[in-house]
């Protein structure tokens, strides 16, 4: 276990929570303790205390409000805001609502296991990217939503995962855990990283991890994305907040993909903001239709050892229509390439192909 990782201390505040933690089959890196013990050791910075509450009431709220330290509280997803939920949001703990899709015991056991997956390394082979301190990503006073999935179809699952974290709009942090068969190839996992790298906005703090557990027969992929620093009301405000051309296009494309706007509104927003509608169509195809090709290009550029290799890769993408000039400008700035050299090579490739 990585010494920099915290130890998790789970505290059940009712009988259903007790059963849920027993069902969670937590690893040896976590422990279940009595409430009094958790309150006494709340100042230990190496320990993250996780309170599990299946029914909010005044007694459980009094307990968590007495706690001082690094802590999380799992509680039922509310249908609407009420005084009890507002009290949870006012506490110093990181609030994680648990959606009761099935039995409460199972839902809370799954949530507890997801918390453990996010906070604790499983082996020395694990790969992590981004901010190492989840307490700089997950935040108090707002909802931090966790999503969980299992499946054998990695490509489709990661695309859904990327769409979930990319389309985040409310003042919430989002964490996603994906369980995969243990025989999943390293190449497929590398593709998953590329898809997320393309999909996640760079201004949001990110924790991404691929974990190869010794104690489980599954590979775990997890991603945690921080809440937006500033929320803007309306699509136009979000467009105005983007400093780059590609960022503005991405806002329009995301809004269309999420069903916020239709094709006519997408065209109007593009024209009003000086964006070529074909660029929006192209980006939509790249991110939501041809994400594999986009991820492949980004991986190739990152792994290429010379500028000539990168120029060739971008030129081929430009020649076959995968990217256009506006997106070319973003890639040349990101990788320090010559746009003139890329365009010249793309023209040569088109001539060779008879285009």
Secondary structure, DSSP 4 states (H G I P E B T S, - for coil): --TTSPEEEEEE-SHHHHHHHHHHT--TTEEEE-HHHHHHTTT-TTEEEEEE-SS--HHHHHHHHH--SSEEEEEEPPSS--HHHHHHHHSSSEEEEE--SS-HHHHHHHHHHHHHHHHS---TT-EEEE-S-GGGTS-TTS-EEEEEEE-S-HHHHHHHHHHHHHT--SS-EEEEEEEEETT--HHHHHHHHHHHHHHS-TTS-EEEEEEE-SSSSEEEEEEEEPPPSS--SSHHHHHHT--SHHHHHHHHHHHHHTTSS-HHHHHHHHHHTT--HHHHHHHHIIIIISHHHHHHHHHHHHH-SSHHHHHHHHHHHHHTTSS-HHHHHHHHHHHT--HHHHHHHHHHHHHHHT-
